[in-house]
Structure formats: C-alpha cells, structure tokens
C-alpha cells in the first residue's frame, strides 16, 4: 500500500469508525430514524429467509443499530490498516445504504430548511458510498482477475495459431501419404486448443496456466501426429518402390528368356543349313 493510498483510506475510514462507535455506545439516539426502515425490512427478511435463519434475525431496532455500527467499525479498521481492505470497503458500502436511507430521508421532511439540510447529508453519504466502492475495486495497480483471464485467453489464442502453423507446415511437407494423418492431428490439436481457450474465463492465474499447458500439449500432439504421418509416407514410398521393382525384374527375365530362345533358334537354323550344304 502506497503512502497516498494509506492516508486516503485512513481519512475515509475515520468517519465510519467514529460513527460506528457512536451507534454501539448509544443506539437509542438513532432508533427513531431507524425504526420506520426496520419495521418494513425485518418482516420481509423473515419471510424470505429460511426457517433456520429467520429465527436469528433480531426485531429490536436498537440491536440492529448496534450491528450496523459494529459492521462500520470492522470495515473501517480493515480499510485503514490495509488488512482485508477491499472486503472492509465492501462492508462499509453495504452498511452505508440503510444508514443513509434511515438517517436522511429528505423526501419525507415538510420543513424547507430541514429538507435542504437532509438532502445535503444524503448527497454527502452518496459521495462516501462512491468512495468506498472505488476502494473495494482498487487493486493498487496489480492485475485483477478479469485482466488475468483476458491475458490467459490471448495467450491460448497465440499458442493455437502457432500449433496450427506447425501442423500446416507438416502437411505441406507430407502431401503424398501422410495428409490424412496430419489432418487428423490438426483436428485433434484444434479441438484441444479450443477447449483450452473456452476454459479461460474467470479463474485468474490458474486458468492462464491451465490454458497454456493445454495449448502446449496440443502443439506436441500435433507435432507427434505430423511425425507419424512422415513415417507412414516413408513406409508407403518403400512399399511402392518394392512393388515397382518386382515387375521390372520379371520383364527383364522375360527379355533374357526371349533372347535365349531366339539364339537357340538361330543356332538350330545354322545347323540345318550346314547339314543341307554337306548333303549337297
């Protein structure tokens, strides 16, 4: 926590701490203002809450004023010390809503001067409510869960593109024999990476690490399928070469046999010619 933030939070929380202590020590001072609001809210809360919870909801306005004061003291101390500051600011925001409505209902005042005064106090509390809401959302410059989720999604998309490019290059190098296997690998990589991208939404650093891990596994899977496709293509080429060599050997043997037969026929004719010449 920076010095400026520490001073600002301490100044803002001082109002709530003092107001809460005052409500705890002397709740009867605020009962006349709180009574109309509690008379409407307590019966509604008892109707909506489960039976196990409704029995614990107090009906006494003084008790409710003390509870609200304790919440303000706890939230103010948390925001001032920096221990659970965002949670404390959230408590202050929740406690400030009924406090403002109960203490400063300017719309119900008949006297003009009193209505103006209560309206000013109402607007002041609305300004305090805005301040504690900002404090509840303040991460002191650190990335929040939404930013981390978006960063993890972008990282997963980048890894998806890299894996697709790697699979595409493998497909171009193995068009003759491994295209089907590489296509299957590319589909598997796309499915796995699509799951990695959809898994990144609102889980912060854990979601980003899981998405990166899934993307890396998908990339390795695609490269593995591409390597299998290369091996299949080489094996298929060897088989085709052997098949081509066998017919060529048979043709050569047939040519040699035909040449041998022709030589035999020539020799036979020469012998026949010699025999005829010698007989003449």
Order of alpha helices (4+ residues) and beta strands (2+ residues): alpha-alpha-alpha-alpha-alpha-alpha-alpha-alpha-alpha
